[in-house]
């Protein structure tokens, strides 16, 4: 990981398409992280059914240039508050 040696790798975040619960047909959106070459670095699925709130979170992460090392804590805080 280049961040470990002091070079900050630019990561961008985006909401992933909805997945549906088979029993209740509830849409759940996730968030994915992409590197500078637009290669998916990781995805966190089934975060929330509130797409608009997750899009705001992804925008905030992008605007603040959030490091990928913090995204799991951010998602946990987001889930706890929704």
The first five atom37 places (N, CA, C, CB, O) and aatype in JSON, in Angstrom:
{
  "aatype": [20, 20, 20, 20, 20, 20, 20, 20, 20, 20, 20, 20, 20, 20, 20, 20, 20, 20, 20, 20, 20, 20, 20, 20, 20, 20, 20, 20, 20, 20, 20, 20, 20, 20, 20, 20, 20, 20, 20, 20, 20, 20, 20, 20, 20, 20, 20, 20, 20, 20, 20, 20, 20, 20, 20, 20, 20, 20, 20, 20, 20, 20, 20, 20, 20, 20, 20, 20, 20, 20, 20, 20, 20, 20, 20, 20, 20, 20, 20, 20, 20, 20],
  "atom_mask": [
    [1, 1, 1, 1, 1],
    [1, 1, 1, 1, 1],
    [1, 1, 1, 1, 1],
    [1, 1, 1, 1, 1],
    [1, 1, 1, 1, 1],
    [1, 1, 1, 1, 1],
    [1, 1, 1, 1, 1],
    [1, 1, 1, 1, 1],
    [1, 1, 1, 1, 1],
    [1, 1, 1, 1, 1],
    [1, 1, 1, 1, 1],
    [1, 1, 1, 1, 1],
    [1, 1, 1, 1, 1],
    [1, 1, 1, 1, 1],
    [1, 1, 1, 1, 1],
    [1, 1, 1, 1, 1],
    [1, 1, 1, 1, 1],
    [1, 1, 1, 1, 1],
    [1, 1, 1, 1, 1],
    [1, 1, 1, 1, 1],
    [1, 1, 1, 1, 1],
    [1, 1, 1, 1, 1],
    [1, 1, 1, 1, 1],
    [1, 1, 1, 1, 1],
    [1, 1, 1, 1, 1],
    [1, 1, 1, 1, 1],
    [1, 1, 1, 1, 1],
    [1, 1, 1, 1, 1],
    [1, 1, 1, 1, 1],
    [1, 1, 1, 1, 1],
    [1, 1, 1, 1, 1],
    [1, 1, 1, 1, 1],
    [1, 1, 1, 1, 1],
    [1, 1, 1, 1, 1],
    [1, 1, 1, 1, 1],
    [1, 1, 1, 1, 1],
    [1, 1, 1, 1, 1],
    [1, 1, 1, 1, 1],
    [1, 1, 1, 1, 1],
    [1, 1, 1, 1, 1],
    [1, 1, 1, 1, 1],
    [1, 1, 1, 1, 1],
    [1, 1, 1, 1, 1],
    [1, 1, 1, 1, 1],
    [1, 1, 1, 1, 1],
    [1, 1, 1, 1, 1],
    [1, 1, 1, 1, 1],
    [1, 1, 1, 1, 1],
    [1, 1, 1, 1, 1],
    [1, 1, 1, 1, 1],
    [1, 1, 1, 1, 1],
    [1, 1, 1, 1, 1],
    [1, 1, 1, 1, 1],
    [1, 1, 1, 1, 1],
    [1, 1, 1, 1, 1],
    [1, 1, 1, 1, 1],
    [1, 1, 1, 1, 1],
    [1, 1, 1, 1, 1],
    [1, 1, 1, 1, 1],
    [1, 1, 1, 1, 1],
    [1, 1, 1, 1, 1],
    [1, 1, 1, 1, 1],
    [1, 1, 1, 1, 1],
    [1, 1, 1, 1, 1],
    [1, 1, 1, 1, 1],
    [1, 1, 1, 1, 1],
    [1, 1, 1, 1, 1],
    [1, 1, 1, 1, 1],
    [1, 1, 1, 1, 1],
    [1, 1, 1, 1, 1],
    [1, 1, 1, 1, 1],
    [1, 1, 1, 1, 1],
    [1, 1, 1, 1, 1],
    [1, 1, 1, 1, 1],
    [1, 1, 1, 1, 1],
    [1, 1, 1, 1, 1],
    [1, 1, 1, 1, 1],
    [1, 1, 1, 1, 1],
    [1, 1, 1, 1, 1],
    [1, 1, 1, 1, 1],
    [1, 1, 1, 1, 1],
    [1, 1, 1, 1, 1]
  ],
  "atom_positions": [
    [[0.85, -1.17, 0.0], [0.0, 0.0, 0.0], [0.89, 1.23, 0.0], [-0.97, 0.0, 1.22], [1.74, 1.37, 0.88]],
    [[0.73, 2.11, -0.94], [1.58, 3.28, -1.05], [1.38, 4.27, 0.08], [1.33, 3.97, -2.36], [2.31, 5.02, 0.4]],
    [[0.21, 4.31, 0.71], [-0.03, 5.23, 1.81], [0.91, 4.96, 2.97], [-1.47, 5.14, 2.27], [1.27, 5.88, 3.71]],
    [[1.29, 3.73, 3.14], [2.14, 3.35, 4.26], [3.51, 4.01, 4.18], [2.28, 1.85, 4.32], [4.16, 4.18, 5.21]],
    [[3.96, 4.37, 2.99], [5.27, 5.0, 2.85], [5.14, 6.51, 2.64], [6.04, 4.37, 1.7], [6.1, 7.15, 2.22]],
    [[3.97, 7.06, 2.92], [3.8, 8.5, 2.88], [3.27, 9.07, 1.58], [5.07, 9.13, 3.16], [3.11, 10.29, 1.47]],
    [[2.98, 8.24, 0.61], [2.4, 8.71, -0.65], [0.91, 8.44, -0.59], [3.06, 8.02, -1.9], [0.47, 7.28, -0.54]],
    [[0.12, 9.51, -0.58], [-1.32, 9.34, -0.45], [-1.94, 8.95, -1.79], [-1.97, 10.64, 0.08], [-1.84, 9.68, -2.77]],
    [[-2.56, 7.79, -1.81], [-3.25, 7.31, -3.0], [-4.66, 7.89, -3.02], [-3.28, 5.75, -3.04], [-5.39, 7.78, -2.03]],
    [[-5.03, 8.5, -4.14], [-6.36, 9.1, -4.25], [-7.38, 7.99, -4.47], [-6.42, 10.13, -5.41], [-7.27, 7.18, -5.39]],
    [[-8.37, 7.98, -3.6], [-9.46, 7.01, -3.66], [-10.75, 7.78, -3.89], [-9.54, 6.15, -2.36], [-10.95, 8.85, -3.31]],
    [[-11.63, 7.24, -4.72], [-12.95, 7.84, -4.89], [-14.0, 6.8, -4.48], [-13.18, 8.31, -6.37], [-13.79, 5.6, -4.6]],
    [[-15.12, 7.33, -4.0], [-16.18, 6.48, -3.47], [-17.46, 6.69, -4.27], [-16.43, 6.77, -1.98], [-17.74, 7.8, -4.71]],
    [[-18.23, 5.62, -4.45], [-19.49, 5.7, -5.19], [-20.48, 4.68, -4.62], [-19.27, 5.44, -6.7], [-20.09, 3.62, -4.13]],
    [[-21.75, 5.04, -4.7], [-22.82, 4.14, -4.27], [-22.95, 3.01, -5.28], [-24.17, 4.91, -4.1], [-22.91, 3.23, -6.49]],
    [[-23.1, 1.81, -4.77], [-23.27, 0.65, -5.65], [-24.75, 0.37, -5.87], [-22.57, -0.6, -5.05], [-25.59, 0.79, -5.07]],
    [[-25.07, -0.31, -6.93], [-26.48, -0.63, -7.22], [-27.14, -1.41, -6.09], [-26.59, -1.43, -8.52], [-26.47, -2.09, -5.3]],
    [[-28.43, -1.29, -6.04], [-29.21, -1.94, -4.98], [-29.18, -3.45, -5.12], [-30.65, -1.44, -4.99], [-29.17, -4.0, -6.23]],
    [[-29.17, -4.1, -3.99], [-29.39, -5.54, -3.89], [-30.73, -5.68, -3.19], [-28.21, -6.29, -3.11], [-31.08, -4.86, -2.35]],
    [[-31.46, -6.7, -3.53], [-32.79, -6.86, -2.94], [-32.85, -8.08, -2.06], [-33.85, -6.95, -4.04], [-32.38, -9.16, -2.42]],
    [[-33.45, -7.89, -0.88], [-33.73, -9.0, 0.02], [-34.83, -9.83, -0.63], [-34.15, -8.5, 1.46], [-35.88, -9.29, -0.98]],
    [[-34.62, -11.1, -0.8], [-35.58, -11.95, -1.51], [-36.94, -12.05, -0.83], [-35.01, -13.33, -1.67], [-37.96, -12.17, -1.51]],
    [[-36.96, -12.01, 0.48], [-38.22, -12.17, 1.2], [-39.04, -10.89, 1.26], [-37.94, -12.65, 2.6], [-40.25, -10.91, 1.04]],
    [[-38.39, -9.77, 1.56], [-39.12, -8.53, 1.76], [-38.96, -7.54, 0.61], [-38.68, -7.89, 3.03], [-39.61, -6.49, 0.61]],
    [[-38.13, -7.84, -0.34], [-37.88, -6.97, -1.49], [-37.46, -5.56, -1.07], [-39.13, -6.89, -2.36], [-37.95, -4.57, -1.6]],
    [[-36.54, -5.5, -0.13], [-36.01, -4.23, 0.35], [-34.69, -3.97, -0.36], [-35.82, -4.24, 1.9], [-33.79, -4.81, -0.35]],
    [[-34.58, -2.8, -0.97], [-33.34, -2.43, -1.66], [-32.29, -2.03, -0.64], [-33.6, -1.28, -2.67], [-32.56, -1.25, 0.27]],
    [[-31.1, -2.55, -0.8], [-29.97, -2.19, 0.05], [-28.83, -1.74, -0.86], [-29.52, -3.38, 0.98], [-28.43, -2.46, -1.77]],
    [[-28.32, -0.54, -0.6], [-27.23, 0.02, -1.39], [-25.92, -0.14, -0.64], [-27.49, 1.51, -1.72], [-25.89, -0.21, 0.59]],
    [[-24.84, -0.19, -1.4], [-23.51, -0.3, -0.82], [-22.64, 0.84, -1.29], [-22.87, -1.63, -1.18], [-23.1, 1.75, -1.98]],
    [[-21.38, 0.8, -0.9], [-20.42, 1.81, -1.31], [-19.16, 1.1, -1.78], [-20.12, 2.81, -0.15], [-18.72, 0.13, -1.17]],
    [[-18.59, 1.6, -2.86], [-17.37, 1.02, -3.41], [-16.29, 2.09, -3.46], [-17.62, 0.43, -4.81], [-16.57, 3.28, -3.58]],
    [[-15.05, 1.64, -3.38], [-13.9, 2.53, -3.48], [-13.12, 2.19, -4.75], [-12.98, 2.42, -2.22], [-12.96, 1.02, -5.1]],
    [[-12.64, 3.24, -5.42], [-11.91, 3.08, -6.67], [-10.58, 3.81, -6.58], [-12.73, 3.6, -7.87], [-10.49, 4.88, -5.97]],
    [[-9.54, 3.23, -7.19], [-8.24, 3.89, -7.19], [-8.16, 4.89, -8.34], [-7.11, 2.86, -7.3], [-9.15, 5.12, -9.04]],
    [[-7.0, 5.48, -8.53], [-6.8, 6.51, -9.56], [-7.01, 5.99, -10.97], [-5.42, 7.08, -9.44], [-7.28, 6.78, -11.88]],
    [[-6.9, 4.69, -11.17], [-7.12, 4.09, -12.48], [-8.55, 3.6, -12.65], [-6.14, 2.94, -12.7], [-8.85, 2.87, -13.6]],
    [[-9.42, 3.99, -11.73], [-10.83, 3.6, -11.73], [-11.02, 2.09, -11.54], [-11.49, 4.04, -13.03], [-12.02, 1.52, -11.96]],
    [[-10.03, 1.47, -10.91], [-10.13, 0.05, -10.57], [-10.76, -0.06, -9.18], [-8.72, -0.66, -10.61], [-10.35, 0.63, -8.25]],
    [[-11.76, -0.93, -9.06], [-12.42, -1.1, -7.77], [-11.44, -1.72, -6.77], [-13.68, -1.99, -7.92], [-10.86, -2.78, -7.0]],
    [[-11.27, -1.03, -5.65], [-10.37, -1.48, -4.59], [-11.12, -2.38, -3.62], [-9.76, -0.28, -3.85], [-10.61, -3.43, -3.21]],
    [[-12.33, -1.98, -3.25], [-13.18, -2.81, -2.41], [-14.61, -2.33, -2.5], [-12.69, -2.79, -0.95], [-14.89, -1.26, -3.04]],
    [[-15.51, -3.14, -1.97], [-16.94, -2.81, -1.94], [-17.5, -3.25, -0.59], [-17.71, -3.49, -3.13], [-17.14, -4.3, -0.06]],
    [[-18.37, -2.43, -0.05], [-19.1, -2.77, 1.17], [-20.57, -2.82, 0.76], [-18.84, -1.73, 2.36], [-21.16, -1.79, 0.45]],
    [[-21.15, -4.0, 0.75], [-22.52, -4.17, 0.28], [-23.52, -4.06, 1.42], [-22.67, -5.51, -0.43], [-23.17, -4.19, 2.6]],
    [[-24.78, -3.82, 1.04], [-25.9, -3.84, 1.98], [-25.7, -2.9, 3.17], [-26.13, -5.24, 2.49], [-25.85, -3.3, 4.32]],
    [[-25.36, -1.65, 2.87], [-25.15, -0.65, 3.92], [-26.47, -0.06, 4.39], [-24.22, 0.46, 3.43], [-26.71, 0.02, 5.6]],
    [[-27.33, 0.34, 3.45], [-28.57, 1.02, 3.81], [-29.57, 0.97, 2.66], [-28.3, 2.47, 4.2], [-29.2, 0.73, 1.51]],
    [[-30.82, 1.19, 2.98], [-31.84, 1.32, 1.94], [-32.04, 2.79, 1.57], [-33.18, 0.71, 2.41], [-32.8, 3.1, 0.65]],
    [[-31.36, 3.7, 2.27], [-31.47, 5.15, 2.03], [-30.4, 5.59, 1.03], [-31.34, 5.94, 3.35], [-29.32, 6.02, 1.43]],
    [[-30.72, 5.47, -0.25], [-29.75, 5.79, -1.3], [-29.28, 7.23, -1.22], [-30.35, 5.51, -2.67], [-28.08, 7.5, -1.37]],
    [[-30.19, 8.17, -1.0], [-29.83, 9.59, -0.96], [-28.83, 9.88, 0.16], [-31.09, 10.46, -0.77], [-27.87, 10.62, -0.04]],
    [[-29.05, 9.3, 1.32], [-28.13, 9.51, 2.45], [-26.76, 8.92, 2.15], [-28.7, 8.9, 3.74], [-25.74, 9.51, 2.49]],
    [[-26.73, 7.75, 1.51], [-25.46, 7.12, 1.18], [-24.73, 7.91, 0.09], [-25.68, 5.68, 0.72], [-23.5, 7.99, 0.11]],
    [[-25.46, 8.49, -0.85], [-24.84, 9.34, -1.86], [-24.21, 10.57, -1.22], [-25.88, 9.77, -2.92], [-23.13, 11.0, -1.62]],
    [[-24.88, 11.15, -0.23], [-24.31, 12.3, 0.5], [-23.03, 11.89, 1.21], [-25.33, 12.86, 1.52], [-22.05, 12.63, 1.22]],
    [[-23.05, 10.7, 1.8], [-21.86, 10.21, 2.49], [-20.71, 10.01, 1.5], [-22.17, 8.89, 3.22], [-19.58, 10.41, 1.78]],
    [[-20.99, 9.4, 0.36], [-19.95, 9.18, -0.66], [-19.39, 10.52, -1.14], [-20.51, 8.38, -1.85], [-18.18, 10.65, -1.31]],
    [[-20.26, 11.51, -1.35], [-19.81, 12.84, -1.76], [-18.91, 13.46, -0.7], [-21.01, 13.76, -2.03], [-17.88, 14.04, -1.02]],
    [[-19.31, 13.34, 0.56], [-18.51, 13.9, 1.66], [-17.14, 13.21, 1.72], [-19.24, 13.74, 3.0], [-16.12, 13.87, 1.95]],
    [[-17.12, 11.9, 1.53], [-15.85, 11.17, 1.52], [-14.96, 11.63, 0.38], [-16.1, 9.66, 1.42], [-13.75, 11.8, 0.55]],
    [[-15.55, 11.84, -0.79], [-14.78, 12.3, -1.94], [-14.28, 13.73, -1.75], [-15.63, 12.22, -3.21], [-13.13, 14.03, -2.04]],
    [[-15.15, 14.61, -1.25], [-14.77, 16.01, -1.06], [-13.67, 16.17, -0.01], [-15.98, 16.83, -0.65], [-12.84, 17.07, -0.12]],
    [[-13.67, 15.31, 0.98], [-12.64, 15.39, 2.02], [-11.42, 14.53, 1.69], [-13.23, 14.96, 3.36], [-10.46, 14.47, 2.47]],
    [[-11.46, 13.85, 0.54], [-10.38, 12.96, 0.12], [-10.06, 11.94, 1.21], [-9.12, 13.77, -0.24], [-8.9, 11.72, 1.57]],
    [[-11.11, 11.33, 1.73], [-10.99, 10.36, 2.81], [-10.09, 9.2, 2.42], [-12.37, 9.85, 3.22], [-10.26, 8.6, 1.35]],
    [[-9.16, 8.89, 3.28], [-8.29, 7.73, 3.08], [-9.11, 6.45, 3.26], [-7.08, 7.76, 4.06], [-10.02, 6.4, 4.09]],
    [[-8.78, 5.45, 2.49], [-9.51, 4.18, 2.58], [-9.34, 3.51, 3.94], [-9.07, 3.24, 1.49], [-10.14, 2.65, 4.3]],
    [[-8.33, 3.88, 4.7], [-8.15, 3.26, 6.01], [-9.24, 3.68, 6.99], [-6.78, 3.63, 6.58], [-9.43, 3.04, 8.02]],
    [[-9.97, 4.77, 6.69], [-11.01, 5.27, 7.58], [-12.42, 4.89, 7.17], [-10.91, 6.75, 7.67], [-13.36, 5.09, 7.95]],
    [[-12.6, 4.36, 5.98], [-13.96, 4.18, 5.45], [-14.79, 3.2, 6.29], [-13.89, 3.69, 4.01], [-15.99, 3.4, 6.44]],
    [[-14.19, 2.17, 6.83], [-14.97, 1.21, 7.61], [-15.52, 1.85, 8.89], [-14.1, -0.01, 7.97], [-16.65, 1.57, 9.28]],
    [[-14.72, 2.7, 9.53], [-15.22, 3.42, 10.71], [-16.34, 4.38, 10.32], [-14.08, 4.19, 11.39], [-17.33, 4.51, 11.05]],
    [[-16.19, 5.05, 9.19], [-17.21, 5.98, 8.71], [-18.51, 5.24, 8.43], [-16.72, 6.73, 7.44], [-19.59, 5.71, 8.8]],
    [[-18.42, 4.09, 7.78], [-19.62, 3.3, 7.47], [-20.28, 2.8, 8.76], [-19.26, 2.1, 6.56], [-21.5, 2.83, 8.87]],
    [[-19.49, 2.35, 9.72], [-20.07, 1.9, 11.0], [-20.81, 3.04, 11.69], [-18.97, 1.36, 11.94], [-21.92, 2.84, 12.19]],
    [[-20.21, 4.23, 11.71], [-20.88, 5.39, 12.31], [-22.16, 5.73, 11.56], [-19.94, 6.6, 12.32], [-23.18, 6.06, 12.17]],
    [[-22.1, 5.65, 10.24], [-23.27, 5.95, 9.4], [-24.41, 4.98, 9.71], [-22.89, 5.88, 7.91], [-25.55, 5.4, 9.9]],
    [[-24.09, 3.69, 9.76], [-25.12, 2.67, 10.02], [-25.73, 2.86, 11.41], [-24.52, 1.26, 9.89], [-26.94, 2.74, 11.58]],
    [[-24.9, 3.15, 12.39], [-25.41, 3.36, 13.75], [-26.34, 4.57, 13.84], [-24.25, 3.54, 14.72], [-27.26, 4.58, 14.66]],
    [[-26.11, 5.58, 13.01], [-26.91, 6.8, 13.09], [-28.17, 6.75, 12.22], [-26.07, 7.99, 12.68], [-28.98, 7.68, 12.25]],
    [[-28.34, 5.68, 11.44], [-29.52, 5.59, 10.56], [-30.41, 4.45, 10.96], [-29.1, 5.42, 9.11], [-31.44, 4.23, 10.33]]
  ]
}
